[in-house]
Amino acid sequence: MENILKFLIAVGKLKKKKRRGWELRGVKDPETIADHTFRVAIMAWLLGEKRKLNINKIIRMALIHDICEIYAGDTTPYDSPLSKKNEKEWKKILNKWPRLSKTKKEKFFLEKYKKEKEALKKIIFSLPKNLRKEIKNLWNEYEKGLTREGRFVRQVDRVENLLQALEYWEQNKQFEMEPWWIQIEELVDDPILLEFMEVLPKRFHRKKKKKRK
C-alpha cells in the first residue's frame, strides 16, 4: 500500500502541470495535464462504445497515456522549431502546423519515446509486477498504435485537443485554429471520430474547415 500511495502522489502532480502547448500560446490559466486526461478518458469511453472496442482497456489506456509527463515533461511538435528562434518569432511559428520531413518526424518520435519510456519506468518502479506490466503494455500500445484500442485512443487524444482549442477560441477569437484543423486532417481517420467532429463547427459557430487537396 505504501508503494501504491507513492505512485498516486506522483500522479497527483499532473493536477498542477499545465499543458505546454497552451502556455506557449499565452492562454490565461490553461488546463493541466490531468484536466486533459480526464476528458480524453470520458471521450474514449463514450465514443469507443460506438466502435465496439474493449472499453475497459480503452479507459485504462486513456488514464495512463500521459503519466510519463510527470518527469518527461509535456513535449510538443513545436519544441524543435521554437528552440532555434527567439521569442519574438514564436507567434508566427505557432500559427502554423510544423511541417517535418519523414526523417525528422521519426527522429522526433524516437527521442520523445525514449525520454518518456525512461520516465515511465521511474513512475511505475514501485508498483506490483502485474500492475507495472499492464501499465507498460497499455502505454506501449498507445504510443506505437499497436492495437485497435491504441490507435483509437491516440486519435481521441487529438480530437480532445481540438475541442479544447475551440473552447479557447470561443473565449478569444484571435486564437489561431488553423494548426489544429491541419493536424486533424493528417492524423484522424476513425469514422466515429470524424462523425463527432461534424458537430463541432455547428456548436462553435464556425464554417466547416475545407479539406486540403
Buried (B, 14 or more C-beta within 10 A) or exposed (E): EEEEEBBEEBBEBBEEBBBBBBEBBEBEEBBBBBBBBBBBBBBBBEBBEEBEBBBEBBBBBBBBBBBBBBBBBBBBBBBBBBEEEEEEEBEEBBEEBBEBEEEEEEEBEEEBBEBBBEBBEEBBEBBEEEBBEBBBBBBBBBBEBEBBBBBBBBBBBBBBBBBBBBEBBEEEEEBEBEBBBBBBEEEBEBEBBEEBBEEBEEEBEBEEBEEEE
